Amino acid sequence: MKLFAYGTLRRRGRIEALVGRRLDEPVPAVLEGYRLYDTGRGYPVILPEPGHRVQGVVWTIDEADLGYLDHYEGADEDPPYYYRRLVQVQVAGRPVEAVVYVGNPVVFDRLVPLEAY
């Protein structure tokens, strides 16, 4: 399965520590219809916003990794910091289905739009 990463999960050391093994090299990808926001907490979130795009990478992960990633992203909190969603990203001009963590705007006091990350 594929994971689109745009923030801290872009870092090899971070994601490999979470899943507990070495991953294949990630590939550059673009997610259309979302915008990147600074939370003021040292990590970004994305939110749906037509006309915008987010640059990131796609990692190949195992479905069993999602529990670790959900916990890291706070998707298992109440209320959740992020929601895991299935999206279509562009990799080398081709559509690829991937999971992504989309921010929950109600838990962040500050959301400043970013043009690029």
N, C-alpha and C positions, 0 to 999 in steps of 0.2 A: 504494500500500500504506500501511497505518497503523502508526504506532509509538506505543505507550503509554509516556510518560515520567513518572517520579515523582521524580527527583533532579536532577542537574546538567543533564540533557538537556531539562529544562523551560525552561531559559534560552535565549531566542532567539539571543543572541550566540554561545553555545557551540555549539548544534546547527548554526546557519548557517555558522559557521567550519569545522565538520567536513565538511559536505556541499558547501560552496563556492558557495552561492546563497541567495537569499531564499526563505523558505517562507511558505505561507499561514498565517493566524492559527490557532493550535491551539485545540482545543475541550476543555472540561472533561470528565473521564471518571473512572469508578470501576472498580477491579478487585477483584472479590470472591474470597475464599478465599486471600488473601495478606496478609502483615503486613510492615510497614516496620521496619527495624532500623538503628540507628546503628552504624557500624563504628569510630568513633573516628579515622577518617582524613579526615574532611571531606566524606564522601559516604555516602549510605545504600545499603542493599541491600533487596530484598524476598525473602521465602521463603514457600513454600506454608504456609498455616495456616488451616484451616477456621474459620469464624466471624469472620474479620477482613476488612478491606477497606483498599484503598490508593487515595487520591485522587491524581489526576494529570491529564495532558493527552494528547490524541492529536494527533500531527503527521501530515500526509500527506507521505510521502517516496517516493523512487524505489528500486526494488530494488537498483540500482547503489550506493546510499548505504550499504548494509549493511556492506560491507567497511570503510569508514571508521569506522562506528559500532562494529563488532566490535573493531577495533583500539583505539579509544578506551576501550571498556569492558573490555579485557583478555580478550575471549572467544577470542582467538587465542593466549593464553599457555598454558604448560604447568606447573602446572594452570591452567585458566581462572579468572579472577576472577568472570566472569558467564557464564551460558548464555543464548543467545537462544531464546525459546520463543514459540509461537503461542498466544494466549489470546483469550478473549472478554471485552470490557469493555462497560460501560454508558455510552452517550452519549445524554443527554436521554431516558433511559428505554428506549432501544433497544439491542439487542446489536450490537456491532461487533467484527469480527475484527482483531486487531492483534498485532504482535510486541512483546515486552518482554524486558528483560534481567533475569534472575533470578540472585541471588547464589549463589556456590558457598561454602557455609559452612565448608569445610575450609581455606580460605585466609585467613580472618579470625580474629584472636586474640580480638577483642571484638565481640560482637553484643548490643546492648541494645535491647529492643523499644521502639518508639515508637508512641504512640496516633494521632498525626496529624502530618503534615508539610506 
